[in-house]
């Protein structure tokens, strides 16, 4: 099996971190997003949406969407658990992960796409929309600051996929000048802890 990957993109990075936490070796095939390799006919056969990452199994089956790829490996390798051990944990982790994806990770992505013009050859950037998305992402950091004043990690009392996705979003947000503030002491404590894990370098 192999994963089609782009080292500079945040969504593939969270899959690499997830697999590193589980000590799962993987072959990575680099895809050039800037040159549009991800939307070539060959890659569209693997994922019609033209997005990265894509997991390709040995039988040719392809699984796209970072969270879905992580779910696949969680089922195969549940011992180092990142998605929940029981019904309550699974629901809590999924809840927080969905929020982080929708209100932070995704909003940072929309801010990047619509304010930088990086993909203007294949989409119509709407600067005002990107600016609103950036504001939404910065506002959600306030939610995380409050949550992390009550909990060591975002979803539960241990490191999970919600922390992985949030950390990747924090790092990528710097590209569009969204940064943790000095007043967000709980976010900074959390970020220092999660970014110091060996898997963060994956």
Backbone as JSON, one array per atom type, in Angstrom:
{
  "sequence": "XXXXXXXXXXXXXXXXXXXXXXXXXXXXXXXXXXXXXXXXXXXXXXXXXXXXXXXXXXXXXXXXXXXXXXXXXXXXXXXXXXXXXXXXXXXXXXXXXXXXXXXXXXXXXXXXXXXXXXXXXXXXXXXXXXXXXXXXXXXXXXXXXXXXXXXXXXXXXXXXXXXXXXXXXXXXXXXXXXXXXXXXXXXXXXXXXXXXXXXXXX",
  "N": [[0.84, -1.2, 0.0], [0.27, 2.37, -0.37], [0.58, 5.91, 0.15], [-0.57, 8.78, -1.39], [0.82, 11.89, -1.26], [1.52, 15.22, -0.03], [4.09, 17.07, 1.08], [4.04, 19.68, 2.06], [1.43, 20.34, 2.62], [-1.36, 20.68, 4.88], [-3.4, 18.71, 5.36], [-2.51, 16.1, 4.4], [-0.36, 15.95, 6.16], [-1.46, 15.49, 8.71], [-2.26, 12.86, 8.51], [0.21, 11.59, 8.24], [1.27, 12.14, 10.77], [-0.57, 10.79, 12.39], [-0.1, 8.1, 11.6], [2.56, 7.91, 12.37], [2.33, 8.13, 15.15], [1.22, 5.66, 15.64], [3.22, 4.03, 14.88], [3.36, 2.97, 12.26], [4.76, 1.92, 9.34], [5.1, 3.43, 6.09], [4.79, 3.81, 2.55], [5.3, 6.74, 0.81], [4.11, 8.74, -1.8], [4.99, 11.52, -3.52], [3.01, 14.3, -4.51], [2.6, 16.97, -6.68], [1.03, 19.73, -5.82], [0.94, 22.43, -6.55], [1.54, 22.43, -9.25], [-0.64, 21.16, -10.17], [-0.82, 18.41, -10.3], [-2.41, 16.78, -8.76], [-4.95, 16.99, -9.83], [-4.89, 15.71, -12.2], [-5.95, 13.44, -14.86], [-5.19, 10.81, -14.16], [-4.89, 10.92, -11.33], [-7.44, 11.74, -10.67], [-8.87, 9.46, -11.14], [-8.27, 8.01, -8.93], [-9.17, 9.61, -6.85], [-11.98, 11.31, -7.32], [-12.43, 13.94, -6.49], [-10.04, 15.16, -6.61], [-8.27, 15.63, -4.52], [-5.72, 15.53, -1.95], [-4.69, 13.76, 0.95], [-4.4, 10.42, -0.5], [-5.03, 7.09, 0.13], [-3.83, 4.18, -1.24], [-4.57, 0.89, -1.57], [-3.13, -2.44, -1.75], [-4.66, -3.91, -3.52], [-5.61, -2.04, -5.23], [-7.75, -0.54, -4.34], [-8.88, 2.65, -3.33], [-8.76, 5.1, -0.8], [-9.81, 8.18, 0.18], [-9.74, 11.41, 1.84], [-8.53, 12.64, 4.8], [-9.36, 12.03, 7.49], [-10.83, 9.72, 7.09], [-8.93, 7.93, 6.15], [-7.39, 7.74, 8.45], [-9.27, 6.51, 10.14], [-9.45, 3.99, 8.93], [-6.9, 2.89, 9.51], [-7.0, 2.96, 12.27], [-8.86, 0.99, 12.86], [-7.46, -1.24, 12.02], [-5.19, -1.19, 13.62], [-5.65, -0.95, 16.64], [-4.44, -0.71, 19.14], [-2.68, 1.41, 19.95], [-4.45, 3.91, 20.7], [-6.36, 6.39, 19.08], [-8.81, 7.32, 18.4], [-10.79, 6.7, 20.19], [-11.87, 4.58, 22.87], [-14.2, 3.55, 23.92], [-17.81, 3.89, 23.8], [-18.52, 6.5, 24.76], [-16.07, 7.86, 24.73], [-15.41, 7.66, 22.0], [-17.5, 9.14, 20.84], [-17.09, 11.67, 22.02], [-14.51, 12.35, 21.13], [-14.95, 12.32, 18.37], [-16.83, 14.38, 18.18], [-15.36, 16.7, 19.01], [-13.33, 16.58, 17.12], [-14.75, 16.95, 14.72], [-15.66, 19.57, 15.12], [-13.19, 20.95, 15.23], [-12.26, 20.44, 12.63], [-14.32, 21.64, 11.03], [-14.64, 24.33, 11.99], [-12.14, 25.4, 12.36], [-9.72, 24.11, 11.1], [-10.76, 23.77, 8.44], [-11.61, 26.4, 7.93], [-9.23, 27.84, 8.02], [-8.08, 26.74, 5.76], [-9.84, 27.71, 3.74], [-9.38, 30.43, 4.01], [-6.7, 30.57, 3.22], [-6.88, 29.64, 0.52], [-8.55, 31.53, -0.67], [-7.47, 34.06, -0.2], [-4.79, 34.12, -0.91], [-4.49, 33.39, -3.56], [-3.28, 31.12, -4.48], [-4.31, 28.89, -5.8], [-5.45, 30.0, -8.08], [-5.54, 29.35, -10.72], [-7.28, 27.29, -10.98], [-9.58, 27.78, -9.59], [-11.99, 30.24, -8.45], [-10.94, 32.76, -6.64], [-12.33, 34.41, -3.82], [-11.8, 37.16, -2.26], [-12.97, 38.5, -0.06], [-14.53, 36.51, 1.11], [-12.49, 34.77, 1.92], [-11.26, 36.37, 3.85], [-13.26, 36.55, 5.8], [-13.39, 33.85, 6.5], [-10.88, 33.56, 7.66], [-11.21, 35.19, 9.92], [-13.19, 33.71, 11.21], [-11.74, 31.4, 11.83], [-9.8, 32.42, 13.61], [-11.54, 33.24, 15.65], [-12.47, 30.77, 16.55], [-10.31, 29.83, 17.93], [-10.62, 30.94, 20.41], [-12.59, 29.36, 21.54], [-11.19, 26.96, 21.77], [-9.21, 27.78, 23.54], [-10.66, 28.16, 25.92], [-11.64, 25.54, 26.29], [-9.21, 24.17, 26.68], [-8.45, 25.18, 29.07], [-9.71, 23.62, 30.78], [-9.06, 21.03, 30.25], [-6.37, 18.78, 29.58], [-5.83, 17.94, 26.99], [-7.53, 18.3, 23.78], [-9.94, 16.75, 23.19], [-10.21, 14.74, 25.12], [-8.66, 13.26, 28.03], [-6.25, 12.57, 26.98], [-3.92, 12.39, 24.21], [-5.26, 12.74, 20.96], [-6.82, 12.28, 17.71], [-8.09, 14.72, 17.38], [-6.35, 16.57, 18.5], [-4.2, 16.27, 16.77], [-5.22, 17.24, 14.29], [-5.87, 19.87, 15.01], [-3.33, 20.88, 15.74], [-1.98, 20.75, 13.26], [-3.49, 22.62, 11.89], [-2.98, 24.97, 13.38], [-0.26, 25.32, 12.81], [-0.33, 25.65, 9.99], [-1.9, 27.89, 9.81], [-0.3, 30.05, 10.28], [0.66, 30.83, 7.83], [-1.28, 32.46, 6.79], [-1.22, 34.45, 8.56], [-2.51, 33.98, 11.02], [-2.25, 33.58, 14.32], [-1.37, 32.19, 17.54], [-2.19, 34.05, 20.44], [-0.56, 36.05, 22.98], [-2.12, 36.05, 25.22], [-3.46, 33.66, 25.15], [-2.87, 31.41, 26.97], [-3.38, 28.76, 27.7], [-3.78, 27.46, 25.27], [-1.2, 27.84, 24.26], [0.32, 26.33, 26.09], [-0.72, 23.78, 25.57], [-0.05, 23.59, 22.8], [2.76, 23.66, 22.84], [3.24, 21.25, 24.1], [2.08, 19.25, 22.38], [3.38, 19.72, 19.94], [5.91, 19.02, 20.55], [6.01, 16.32, 20.53], [7.48, 13.36, 19.12], [6.18, 12.49, 16.78], [5.23, 14.78, 15.57], [7.07, 15.72, 13.81], [6.71, 14.23, 11.59]],
  "CA": [[0.0, 0.0, 0.0], [1.0, 3.63, -0.4], [-0.21, 7.12, 0.32], [-0.23, 9.95, -2.2], [1.09, 12.83, -0.18], [2.22, 16.46, -0.33], [4.74, 17.37, 2.36], [3.77, 21.04, 2.53], [-0.01, 20.54, 2.84], [-1.74, 20.29, 6.24], [-4.24, 17.51, 5.47], [-1.66, 14.91, 4.39], [0.51, 15.92, 7.34], [-2.12, 14.88, 9.87], [-2.22, 11.4, 8.32], [1.58, 11.16, 8.57], [1.4, 12.18, 12.22], [-1.4, 9.7, 12.91], [0.61, 6.84, 11.39], [3.77, 7.94, 13.2], [1.92, 7.81, 16.52], [0.94, 4.23, 15.69], [4.42, 3.33, 14.42], [3.01, 2.24, 11.04], [5.58, 2.37, 8.21], [4.28, 3.67, 4.9], [5.41, 4.38, 1.35], [4.66, 7.99, 0.43], [4.36, 9.2, -3.16], [4.76, 12.96, -3.5], [2.18, 14.86, -5.56], [2.84, 18.41, -6.79], [-0.25, 20.45, -5.85], [1.05, 23.72, -7.25], [1.53, 22.16, -10.68], [-1.92, 20.56, -10.52], [-0.72, 16.96, -10.49], [-3.52, 16.14, -8.04], [-6.19, 17.02, -10.62], [-4.66, 15.03, -13.48], [-6.88, 12.32, -15.05], [-4.73, 9.64, -13.4], [-5.2, 11.09, -9.92], [-8.9, 11.82, -10.55], [-9.37, 8.08, -11.08], [-8.07, 7.56, -7.55], [-10.07, 10.45, -6.05], [-12.65, 12.24, -8.25], [-12.38, 15.3, -6.0], [-8.73, 15.72, -6.89], [-7.66, 16.08, -3.27], [-4.69, 14.72, -1.32], [-4.04, 12.49, 0.65], [-5.13, 9.24, -0.97], [-4.45, 5.79, 0.47], [-4.08, 3.16, -2.26], [-4.28, -0.44, -1.06], [-2.44, -3.31, -2.7], [-5.6, -4.39, -4.55], [-6.04, -0.91, -6.04], [-8.78, 0.24, -3.65], [-8.39, 3.95, -2.88], [-9.5, 5.78, 0.26], [-9.4, 9.57, 0.32], [-10.13, 12.14, 3.06], [-7.59, 12.32, 5.86], [-10.0, 11.4, 8.65], [-11.25, 8.38, 6.69], [-7.71, 7.12, 6.13], [-7.05, 7.48, 9.86], [-10.23, 5.53, 10.64], [-9.05, 2.69, 8.4], [-5.76, 2.37, 10.27], [-7.42, 2.76, 13.67], [-9.51, -0.32, 12.92], [-6.45, -2.28, 11.85], [-4.19, -1.09, 14.68], [-6.37, -0.22, 17.7], [-3.76, -0.72, 20.44], [-2.35, 2.81, 20.24], [-5.77, 4.39, 20.32], [-6.46, 7.82, 18.83], [-10.19, 7.67, 18.03], [-11.72, 6.38, 21.26], [-11.87, 3.18, 23.31], [-15.56, 3.14, 24.25], [-18.82, 4.71, 23.13], [-18.45, 7.9, 25.17], [-14.82, 8.43, 24.21], [-15.5, 7.79, 20.54], [-18.4, 10.25, 20.54], [-16.46, 12.93, 22.44], [-13.4, 12.63, 20.22], [-15.53, 12.65, 17.08], [-17.45, 15.7, 18.31], [-14.34, 17.73, 19.0], [-12.63, 16.54, 15.85], [-15.61, 17.58, 13.72], [-15.61, 21.01, 15.35], [-11.88, 21.46, 14.81], [-12.23, 20.39, 11.16], [-15.27, 22.58, 10.42], [-14.55, 25.71, 12.42], [-10.76, 25.87, 12.42], [-8.92, 23.55, 10.01], [-11.37, 24.11, 7.16], [-11.66, 27.86, 7.76], [-7.87, 28.24, 7.66], [-7.91, 26.36, 4.36], [-10.57, 28.65, 2.89], [-8.66, 31.71, 4.08], [-5.52, 30.43, 2.37], [-7.24, 29.51, -0.89], [-9.25, 32.7, -1.22], [-6.73, 35.33, -0.03], [-3.43, 34.07, -1.47], [-4.51, 33.15, -4.99], [-2.39, 29.99, -4.76], [-4.97, 28.0, -6.76], [-6.3, 30.83, -8.93], [-5.62, 28.74, -12.05], [-8.31, 26.24, -10.99], [-10.74, 28.2, -8.8], [-12.2, 31.69, -8.43], [-10.79, 33.26, -5.27], [-13.18, 35.52, -3.38], [-10.98, 37.66, -1.16], [-13.8, 38.83, 1.1], [-14.87, 35.23, 1.75], [-11.29, 34.3, 2.6], [-11.03, 37.18, 5.05], [-14.25, 36.12, 6.8], [-12.96, 32.54, 6.96], [-9.77, 33.78, 8.58], [-11.77, 35.69, 11.18], [-13.86, 32.58, 11.86], [-10.71, 30.52, 12.39], [-9.25, 33.08, 14.79], [-12.56, 33.21, 16.69], [-12.57, 29.43, 17.13], [-9.22, 29.67, 18.89], [-11.14, 31.3, 21.74], [-13.27, 28.16, 22.03], [-10.16, 26.01, 22.18], [-8.55, 28.31, 24.75], [-11.52, 27.84, 27.06], [-11.63, 24.09, 26.46], [-7.92, 23.73, 27.2], [-8.34, 25.6, 30.47], [-10.41, 22.59, 31.55], [-8.6, 19.71, 29.84], [-4.98, 18.77, 29.1], [-5.92, 17.82, 25.54], [-8.77, 18.89, 23.29], [-11.15, 15.93, 23.24], [-10.27, 13.92, 26.32], [-7.49, 13.47, 28.87], [-5.07, 12.06, 26.29], [-3.69, 12.85, 22.84], [-6.13, 12.07, 20.0], [-6.85, 12.87, 16.37], [-8.5, 16.13, 17.47], [-5.13, 17.33, 18.75], [-3.41, 16.23, 15.54], [-5.8, 18.15, 13.3], [-5.73, 21.24, 15.51], [-1.93, 21.27, 15.65], [-1.68, 21.0, 11.85], [-4.16, 23.87, 11.54], [-2.24, 26.06, 14.01], [0.97, 25.52, 12.06], [-0.62, 26.16, 8.66], [-2.54, 29.2, 9.93], [0.72, 31.11, 10.25], [0.82, 31.26, 6.43], [-2.24, 33.54, 6.57], [-1.04, 35.38, 9.69], [-3.36, 33.68, 12.17], [-1.3, 33.06, 15.29], [-1.78, 32.2, 18.94], [-1.86, 35.31, 21.1], [0.11, 35.91, 24.28], [-3.14, 35.82, 26.25], [-3.98, 32.29, 25.04], [-1.85, 30.64, 27.69], [-3.71, 27.33, 27.69], [-3.46, 27.01, 23.92], [0.25, 27.77, 24.13], [0.77, 25.17, 26.87], [-1.09, 22.6, 24.77], [0.7, 23.54, 21.56], [4.14, 23.28, 23.15], [3.25, 19.82, 24.44], [1.8, 18.38, 21.23], [4.38, 19.92, 18.89], [7.16, 18.42, 21.01], [5.95, 14.87, 20.34], [8.27, 12.95, 17.95], [5.34, 12.34, 15.59], [4.96, 16.08, 14.96], [8.04, 15.92, 12.75], [6.43, 13.31, 10.47]],
  "C": [[0.87, 1.24, 0.0], [0.03, 4.79, -0.22], [0.33, 8.2, -0.6], [-0.28, 11.16, -1.29], [1.67, 14.13, -0.76], [2.78, 17.0, 0.97], [4.36, 18.73, 2.93], [2.31, 21.29, 2.89], [-0.43, 20.01, 4.21], [-2.54, 19.0, 6.33], [-3.42, 16.22, 5.37], [-0.78, 14.81, 5.63], [-0.17, 15.25, 8.52], [-2.18, 13.37, 9.74], [-0.83, 10.88, 8.66], [1.79, 11.14, 10.08], [0.64, 11.03, 12.86], [-0.67, 8.37, 12.77], [1.89, 6.78, 12.21], [3.45, 7.62, 14.65], [1.69, 6.31, 16.7], [2.13, 3.38, 15.24], [4.15, 2.45, 13.21], [3.89, 2.76, 9.9], [4.71, 2.51, 6.96], [5.15, 4.19, 3.76], [4.61, 5.62, 0.98], [5.09, 8.39, -0.97], [4.01, 10.68, -3.2], [4.0, 13.43, -4.75], [2.34, 16.37, -5.54], [1.5, 19.15, -6.93], [-0.17, 21.71, -6.68], [0.98, 23.53, -8.76], [0.25, 21.45, -11.13], [-1.88, 19.06, -10.76], [-1.88, 16.22, -9.85], [-4.82, 16.12, -8.83], [-5.98, 16.44, -12.02], [-5.67, 13.88, -13.62], [-6.49, 11.08, -14.25], [-5.1, 9.74, -11.93], [-6.71, 11.19, -9.7], [-9.52, 10.43, -10.52], [-9.25, 7.54, -9.65], [-8.96, 8.33, -6.58], [-10.71, 11.49, -6.98], [-12.59, 13.7, -7.8], [-11.03, 15.95, -6.23], [-8.01, 16.24, -5.66], [-6.64, 15.04, -2.78], [-4.88, 14.83, 0.19], [-5.0, 11.44, 0.09], [-4.35, 8.0, -0.53], [-4.82, 4.81, -0.63], [-3.63, 1.81, -1.71], [-3.66, -1.3, -2.16], [-3.36, -3.82, -3.8], [-6.14, -3.26, -5.43], [-7.15, -0.08, -5.43], [-8.17, 1.54, -3.13], [-9.34, 4.55, -1.84], [-8.95, 7.2, 0.35], [-10.05, 10.16, 1.57], [-9.26, 11.68, 4.23], [-8.2, 11.58, 7.03], [-10.43, 9.97, 8.33], [-10.06, 7.42, 6.63], [-7.3, 6.77, 7.56], [-7.99, 6.44, 10.46], [-9.86, 4.13, 10.18], [-7.92, 2.09, 9.24], [-6.08, 2.18, 11.75], [-8.07, 1.4, 13.83], [-8.49, -1.45, 12.82], [-5.48, -2.34, 13.03], [-4.77, -0.32, 15.87], [-5.58, -0.05, 19.0], [-3.29, 0.67, 20.86], [-3.55, 3.62, 19.76], [-5.82, 5.91, 20.2], [-7.87, 8.28, 18.51], [-11.22, 7.28, 19.09], [-11.79, 4.9, 21.57], [-13.26, 2.66, 23.65], [-16.54, 4.13, 23.62], [-18.7, 6.18, 23.48], [-17.19, 8.56, 24.63], [-14.9, 8.64, 22.71], [-16.37, 8.98, 20.15], [-17.76, 11.59, 20.88], [-15.33, 13.33, 21.49], [-13.94, 13.04, 18.85], [-16.16, 14.04, 17.09], [-16.41, 16.82, 18.21], [-13.59, 17.77, 17.68], [-13.44, 17.19, 14.73], [-15.59, 19.1, 13.87], [-14.3, 21.6, 14.87], [-11.78, 21.48, 13.29], [-13.09, 21.5, 10.54], [-14.93, 24.04, 10.72], [-13.13, 26.26, 12.5], [-9.95, 25.4, 11.21], [-9.47, 23.97, 8.64], [-11.4, 25.6, 6.89], [-10.27, 28.41, 7.42], [-7.62, 27.92, 6.18], [-8.61, 27.32, 3.41], [-9.91, 30.02, 2.88], [-7.45, 31.67, 3.15], [-5.9, 30.45, 0.89], [-7.79, 30.81, -1.48], [-8.5, 34.02, -1.04], [-5.35, 35.31, -0.67], [-3.42, 33.91, -2.98], [-3.65, 31.97, -5.42], [-2.98, 29.05, -5.82], [-5.84, 28.78, -7.75], [-6.43, 30.27, -10.35], [-6.73, 27.7, -12.14], [-9.52, 26.58, -10.13], [-10.86, 29.72, -8.9], [-12.08, 32.19, -7.0], [-11.74, 34.43, -5.0], [-12.54, 36.06, -2.11], [-11.8, 37.92, 0.1], [-14.2, 37.56, 1.86], [-13.68, 34.69, 2.52], [-11.01, 35.07, 3.88], [-11.99, 36.81, 6.16], [-13.85, 34.75, 7.37], [-11.8, 32.66, 7.95], [-10.24, 34.28, 9.94], [-12.46, 34.56, 11.94], [-12.85, 31.64, 12.53], [-10.12, 31.12, 13.66], [-10.24, 33.08, 15.95], [-12.65, 31.84, 17.34], [-11.42, 29.14, 18.1], [-9.66, 30.04, 20.31], [-11.88, 30.13, 22.37], [-12.25, 27.16, 22.54], [-9.42, 26.48, 23.43], [-9.37, 27.97, 25.99], [-11.51, 26.34, 27.34], [-10.34, 23.62, 27.11], [-7.61, 24.3, 28.58], [-8.95, 24.55, 31.39], [-9.85, 21.19, 31.31], [-7.18, 19.8, 29.31], [-4.93, 18.72, 27.57], [-7.32, 18.24, 25.09], [-10.0, 18.02, 23.55], [-11.32, 15.14, 24.53], [-8.98, 14.14, 27.09], [-6.21, 12.9, 28.26], [-5.04, 12.57, 24.85], [-4.54, 12.04, 21.86], [-6.03, 12.77, 18.64], [-7.29, 14.34, 16.4], [-7.3, 17.03, 17.7], [-4.25, 17.38, 17.5], [-3.92, 17.26, 14.53], [-5.66, 19.6, 13.74], [-4.29, 21.73, 15.41], [-1.54, 21.58, 14.2], [-2.3, 22.32, 11.4], [-3.43, 25.07, 12.13], [-0.98, 26.37, 13.2], [0.7, 26.14, 10.69], [-1.21, 27.57, 8.72], [-1.53, 30.34, 9.9], [0.91, 31.67, 8.84], [-0.12, 32.43, 6.13], [-2.31, 34.46, 7.8], [-2.08, 35.22, 10.8], [-2.47, 32.96, 13.18], [-1.91, 33.05, 16.69], [-1.35, 33.51, 19.58], [-1.19, 35.04, 22.44], [-0.89, 35.59, 25.39], [-3.67, 34.38, 26.24], [-2.99, 31.31, 25.66], [-2.13, 29.14, 27.67], [-3.45, 26.72, 26.32], [-1.95, 26.88, 23.74], [0.82, 26.6, 24.91], [0.5, 23.9, 26.1], [-0.22, 22.48, 23.54], [2.16, 23.12, 21.81], [4.25, 21.79, 23.44], [3.08, 18.95, 23.19], [2.85, 18.52, 20.14], [5.74, 19.38, 19.28], [7.15, 16.89, 20.87], [6.75, 14.49, 19.08], [7.45, 12.87, 16.67], [5.09, 13.65, 14.86], [5.93, 16.39, 13.82], [7.77, 15.06, 11.52], [6.09, 14.08, 9.21]]
}
